[in-house]
Amino acid sequence: MLSEFLLSEMNRLGANDALPLHRQLYEALRRAMLDGKLGAGERLPSSRDLAQDLQLSRNTVVAAINQLSVEGYLASRVGSGTYVNDSVPRAAPGQNGRRSAGRASTVPQGRLSARGLALTSRFCATELEVQPFTPGIADFSAFPLTLWQRLQNKHWRMTYPDMLDYNTSGGYAPLRRAIADYLRVFRSVHLDADQVIVTTGTQQSLELCARLLADHGDTVWVEDPAYWGAAKAFMASGLTIHPVPVDDQGICPDMGDDNYPPRLIYLTPSHQYPTGAVMSLPRRHQLLANARRHSAWVLEDDYDSEYRFSGPPISSLEGLDPDGRVLYMGTFSKVMYPGLKLGYLVVPKPLVEPFKQAHYDLNRPGQMPVQAALAEFIEMGHFASALRRARQNYAERRQCLLTALKPVLSDSGKGPSISGAEQGLHLCLRLPAHTDDKALAQRIAQQGLTVRPLSAYCLQRTDLKGLVIGYGYAPLADIRRCGPLLAAAVQRELGTALA
């Protein structure tokens, strides 16, 4: 009987979903029609009879029937009653039409695009992103959270309506001025504040450049090994990635690479990711000459220049560019915290207005109260103070890790060596070419330590082996405890005697 079916459905819905009674009855009647228990054109019992059979108030029944009528499941005929609409779809044979978490998907396999498959099958963040070599530890304890909260609260209290709207000017003007002042002094970037566009971080900066400066199928030169986030951004934009090898002086294009003329050239010259190589001055001039010859744009990712532990600061590539071909990008996530999601992109003057317009049209930028808080944080000197404290903390962690790894290193120049330790929040332990660094990383993971194989970052090369080891978020005590364990694991792999 219909009433028994409806009661059964309502009991199930009430137990699982805690729906109100009129909604339970609506779902039960709807299911009865879709499952064929109420056929097309069949007359419904009167609302009075349904209320009596189901022991519900008549208002509850009327509310459910009215909703089904509005949605087209039922049709009322004056003086005759309420009927199931002839157009109600029926469930296919063998299906009960009921959604459930355990039901197998009816979506055909492989519905992702070719680009979607590539994006989800290679360079996955969970596999490649550099994290502390001790798992699950994020240390932002040195960041002045109380001060930051006070500044944010202040700007939320005094926020004007236009600060809650989208922004068309490229970002909060005082923040853009503060960024420009910082880059002029510390990174030798030639710019005006108007050239600064505030983004949600490096990924958005890369995507904006790829969309505005290259067409689908254009070639982008990318360092090999590569930062996986850049590779993803270019893949998602439909660009053709051409890997260019990196050596101890940075990206190293040769005559063969000229057969793949680039529209874009992406690089991390101050601290190559992940090898840590610093691009030499002759190589920088060579790269700019290549860009000029191919009429290419250069994307300079200066992701961790704030942390330089030995030697003088390295000036930006943009500061050497006489032609206005370099777009410079950076982020606040290393000094502040990753969840802040604020970065910046410096574009040549002829590109300022097109980039601002496209940024507004594509991304609808906002977060103006947060940008205002950050501008004041910088202007009052808190950013510089936080950077000094963080630099000191990371320098201690870096030195502790270097000391722990010293027994692994070879004096002959043919064995393990360290690169990239002069700057940033990670270093690269380079291993002999015959080493299976992926298997080694897995064995180290069995001890509760997380490192990344250098070969996993390679786009085309097969000659690079090593371990990429992050120390930025690992507390000093954990490095002291886990560093020797890491060194011992590497020594066992290489068959060397323990020190």
Secondary structure as the mmCIF struct_conf table of DSSP 4:
data_model
#
loop_
_struct_conf.conf_type_id
_struct_conf.id
_struct_conf.beg_label_comp_id
_struct_conf.beg_label_asym_id
_struct_conf.beg_label_seq_id
_struct_conf.end_label_comp_id
_struct_conf.end_label_asym_id
_struct_conf.end_label_seq_id
HELX_RH_AL_P HELX_RH_AL_P1 LEU A 2 ASP A 17
HELX_RH_AL_P HELX_RH_AL_P2 LEU A 21 LEU A 34
TURN_TY1_P TURN_TY1_P1 ASP A 35 GLY A 36
BEND BEND1 LYS A 37 LEU A 38
TURN_TY1_P TURN_TY1_P2 ALA A 40 GLY A 41
HELX_LH_PP_P HELX_LH_PP_P1 GLU A 42 GLU A 42
STRN STRN1 ARG A 43 ARG A 43
HELX_LH_PP_P HELX_LH_PP_P2 LEU A 44 SER A 46
HELX_RH_AL_P HELX_RH_AL_P3 SER A 47 LEU A 54
TURN_TY1_P TURN_TY1_P3 GLN A 55 GLN A 55
HELX_RH_AL_P HELX_RH_AL_P4 ARG A 58 VAL A 70
TURN_TY1_P TURN_TY1_P4 GLU A 71 GLY A 72
BEND BEND2 TYR A 73 TYR A 73
STRN STRN2 LEU A 74 ARG A 77
TURN_TY1_P TURN_TY1_P5 VAL A 78 SER A 80
STRN STRN3 GLY A 81 VAL A 84
TURN_TY1_P TURN_TY1_P6 ASP A 86 SER A 87
HELX_LH_PP_P HELX_LH_PP_P3 ALA A 91 ALA A 92
TURN_TY1_P TURN_TY1_P7 PRO A 93 GLY A 94
TURN_TY1_P TURN_TY1_P8 ALA A 101 GLY A 102
BEND BEND3 ARG A 103 ARG A 103
HELX_LH_PP_P HELX_LH_PP_P4 ALA A 104 SER A 105
BEND BEND4 VAL A 107 VAL A 107
HELX_LH_PP_P HELX_LH_PP_P5 PRO A 108 PRO A 108
TURN_TY1_P TURN_TY1_P9 GLN A 109 GLY A 110
BEND BEND5 LEU A 112 LEU A 112
HELX_RH_AL_P HELX_RH_AL_P5 ALA A 114 SER A 121
BEND BEND6 ARG A 122 PHE A 123
HELX_RH_AL_P HELX_RH_AL_P6 ALA A 125 LEU A 128
BEND BEND7 GLU A 129 GLU A 129
STRN STRN4 PRO A 132 PRO A 132
BEND BEND8 PHE A 133 THR A 134
TURN_TY1_P TURN_TY1_P10 PRO A 135 GLY A 136
TURN_TY1_P TURN_TY1_P11 SER A 141 ALA A 142
BEND BEND9 PHE A 143 PHE A 143
HELX_RH_AL_P HELX_RH_AL_P7 LEU A 145 ARG A 157
TURN_TY1_P TURN_TY1_P12 MET A 158 MET A 158
HELX_RH_3T_P HELX_RH_3T_P1 PRO A 161 LEU A 164
BEND BEND10 ASP A 165 ASP A 165
BEND BEND11 THR A 168 GLY A 171
HELX_RH_AL_P HELX_RH_AL_P8 ALA A 173 PHE A 186
BEND BEND12 ARG A 187 ARG A 187
HELX_RH_3T_P HELX_RH_3T_P2 ALA A 193 GLN A 195
STRN STRN5 VAL A 196 THR A 199
BEND BEND13 THR A 200 GLY A 201
HELX_RH_AL_P HELX_RH_AL_P9 THR A 202 LEU A 213
TURN_TY1_P TURN_TY1_P13 HIS A 216 GLY A 217
STRN STRN6 THR A 219 ASP A 224
BEND BEND14 PRO A 225 PRO A 225
HELX_RH_AL_P HELX_RH_AL_P10 TRP A 228 ALA A 236
TURN_TY1_P TURN_TY1_P14 SER A 237 GLY A 238
HELX_LH_PP_P HELX_LH_PP_P6 LEU A 239 LEU A 239
STRN STRN7 THR A 240 ASP A 247
TURN_TY1_P TURN_TY1_P15 ASP A 248 GLN A 249
STRN STRN8 GLY A 250 ILE A 251
HELX_RH_3T_P HELX_RH_3T_P3 MET A 255 ASN A 259
BEND BEND15 TYR A 260 TYR A 260
BEND BEND16 ARG A 263 ARG A 263
STRN STRN9 LEU A 264 LEU A 267
TURN_TY1_P TURN_TY1_P16 PRO A 269 SER A 270
BEND BEND17 HIS A 271 HIS A 271
TURN_TY1_P TURN_TY1_P17 TYR A 273 THR A 275
HELX_LH_PP_P HELX_LH_PP_P7 ALA A 277 SER A 280
HELX_RH_AL_P HELX_RH_AL_P11 LEU A 281 HIS A 294
TURN_TY1_P TURN_TY1_P18 SER A 295 SER A 295
STRN STRN10 TRP A 297 ASP A 301
TURN_TY1_P TURN_TY1_P19 TYR A 303 GLU A 306
STRN STRN11 ARG A 308 ARG A 308
BEND BEND18 SER A 310 PRO A 312
HELX_LH_PP_P HELX_LH_PP_P8 PRO A 313 SER A 316
BEND BEND19 LEU A 317 LEU A 317
HELX_RH_3T_P HELX_RH_3T_P4 GLU A 318 LEU A 320
BEND BEND20 PRO A 322 GLY A 324
STRN STRN12 VAL A 326 THR A 331
BEND BEND21 PHE A 332 PHE A 332
TURN_TY1_P TURN_TY1_P20 SER A 333 VAL A 335
BEND BEND22 MET A 336 MET A 336
HELX_RH_3T_P HELX_RH_3T_P5 PRO A 338 LEU A 340
STRN STRN13 GLY A 343 VAL A 346
HELX_RH_3T_P HELX_RH_3T_P6 LYS A 349 LEU A 351
HELX_RH_AL_P HELX_RH_AL_P12 VAL A 352 ASN A 363
HELX_RH_AL_P HELX_RH_AL_P13 MET A 368 GLU A 379
TURN_TY1_P TURN_TY1_P21 MET A 380 GLY A 381
HELX_RH_AL_P HELX_RH_AL_P14 HIS A 382 LEU A 405
HELX_RH_3T_P HELX_RH_3T_P7 LYS A 406 VAL A 408
BEND BEND23 ASP A 411 GLY A 415
STRN STRN14 SER A 417 SER A 419
BEND BEND24 GLY A 420 GLY A 420
TURN_TY1_P TURN_TY1_P22 ALA A 421 GLU A 422
STRN STRN15 GLN A 423 GLN A 423
BEND BEND25 GLY A 424 LEU A 425
STRN STRN16 HIS A 426 ARG A 430
TURN_TY1_P TURN_TY1_P23 ALA A 433 HIS A 434
HELX_RH_AL_P HELX_RH_AL_P15 ASP A 437 ALA A 445
TURN_TY1_P TURN_TY1_P24 GLN A 446 GLY A 448
STRN STRN17 ARG A 452 PRO A 453
HELX_RH_3T_P HELX_RH_3T_P8 LEU A 454 TYR A 457
BEND BEND26 LEU A 459 GLN A 460
BEND BEND27 ASP A 463 ASP A 463
STRN STRN18 GLY A 466 GLY A 470
TURN_TY1_P TURN_TY1_P25 GLY A 472 TYR A 473
BEND BEND28 ALA A 474 ALA A 474
HELX_RH_AL_P HELX_RH_AL_P16 LEU A 476 LEU A 494
TURN_TY1_P TURN_TY1_P26 GLY A 495 GLY A 495
HELX_LH_PP_P HELX_LH_PP_P9 THR A 496 LEU A 498
#
